Amino acid sequence: MSKMAAATAAIALAGVSLTCIPAAADGASGRPAGVADAGVQAVTAPGIPRLPGGLSALSWMVADADTGNVLAAKSAHRKLAPASTLKTLFAVTVLPKFPAGTVRQVSSADLDGVGTGSSVVGVRQGRRYTVADLWRGVFLRSGNDAVHVLASMNGGWQTTAREMQQTARRLGARDTTVKSPDGYDAPGQVSSAYDLTIFARAGLANADFARYCATPSAQFPGAGGTTRIENTNRMLVGSHGLARYPGIIGVKNGYTSKAGNTLIAAARRNGRTLLVTVMNPQSTQANGVYKEAGSLLDWGFDAEGKAQPVGTLHAVSASYDGGARPGPVADPTTGAAARGGSPWRSTLVLGAGGAGVAAIGLGALLTRWRQARGRGGAGRGTA
């Protein structure tokens, strides 16, 4: 039994060591410090491509959307204003609740509190919109007016903020504090590249989320019938002097005066989907956030099968019942999940790091021990 205990402890320690991005201890809080203390983290070895030069973002992350492996990161837990990338958490929280065909007649109360200077899609009081219309307004035009209407349907602004906070915690995202569900600058509202990557990964497992965030343009109800709206994600549509990124499938961009430019980008090549989150580039070059995200995606695809992960995204709590469980990324055109599985899985999903290894190892260890006891102890001490 002493050998069994030692083996159990070794397996558990191996699991814990791989379940998050390594970080220095924070003596004040007792929890791991953010990766901001360690700067850039990536495994360097012969044959592994060098990280791209010219990266100026305060924080960034490259992760495999299917496995949850983190391939490289800089200050991934640094708490920064997220701008409209926080709308990914809003969608993960609220999108499953209302069928796309549900119709809402907008009241004045629905639009109360839309911040000055907000990005809007043009929702008007008294008009009727389907839920699908409103989500297209959220994803394509980053419409804070559409977010307000959906939040009203969900029980109100503060209720939605609380639910988003709960969703973040259940997904293992602990750097995020939600104050304004649309991502509008608010005192104390922060997230991180790590958390935003978690939200995008959870969202992409849902066929509706995947389809909305991949839509370059759509028709939206306007004063004279319908009007064409275009996605503000330049990497997705190829605009403002930027070419469409090969294999791009979404997810969300944002900007506020406090957050600067923020972006979560997902791209798929050869059956592999990568997520890159970039927060607040400090360079002044045009399209800087998109160019830095593109260079990190290029690196990730070039490093396929070579780069060793520096960590993994957190496992999802088995008690979570809100529907937002990361799984195979859904195809935005067909709604089918890549590599099998449902568009929004209902089973417990573990990251590809040591938590899963520990669980498997402990299960095998205990099974062998019970078998030994059943044989009269013949195998005692061998586990």
Secondary structure by P-SEA (a helix, b strand, c coil): caaaaaaaaaaaaaaaaccccccccccccccccccccccbbbbbcccccccccccccccccccccccccccccccccccccccccaaaaaaaccccccccccccccccccccccccccccccccccccccaaaaaaaacccccaaaaaaaaaaaccaaaaaaaaaaaaaaacccccccccccccccccccccaaaaaaaaaaaaacaaaaaaaacccccccccccbbbbbbcccccccccccccccccccccccccccccccbbbbbbcccbbbbbbbccccccccaaaaaaaaaaaaaaaaaccccccccccccccccccccccccccccccccccccccccccccccccccaaaaaaaaaaaaaaaaaaaaaacccccccc
